[in-house]
Amino acid sequence: MNREFVMTTLQVTYDGYQHCTVLKQPQGNTVGMDCPYTGKGEELSPANMVGSGLAGCMLISMGILAIRDEIDIKDTRVDVQIEQSEKRIESISLLFNMARDYPDKDRIKLERAAGLCPIKSSFHPDTSITIEYKYPG
């Protein structure tokens, strides 16, 4: 079996005062990250980045199908809630606010595509992930 892997290079630098900067190479894009408890709480926390990574992966998975089947999902938004204990992320709740009221056949395809996100399958089984889809109308 031939497996295709995507290699990403990130540099995470500790800036002091519970703050880090993440740099993606070679593009040079940066994101600030800090601790909401002992830092300033002005940037995304590590848990925020995990939750937003999951939501983004699911949207991108839907996007692959949407492009192929010419379904417009632009402006779909995911609200993310994260519950975290001192030791780990306990649960992530995702509310997909779908941009349009799609026919049932498209809803099923889009929701299945979101469920195939590889990040979703990377969580420990004890991490609760709940997903809800809200369609207008």
Buried (B, 14 or more C-beta within 10 A) or exposed (E): EEEEEEEEEEEEEEEEEBBBBBBEEEEEEEBEBBBBEEBEEEBBBBBBBBBBBBBBBBBBBBBEBBEEEEBEBEEBEBEBEBEBEEEEBEBBBBBBBBBBEBEEEBBEBBBEBBEBBEBBEEBEEEBEEEBEBEEEE
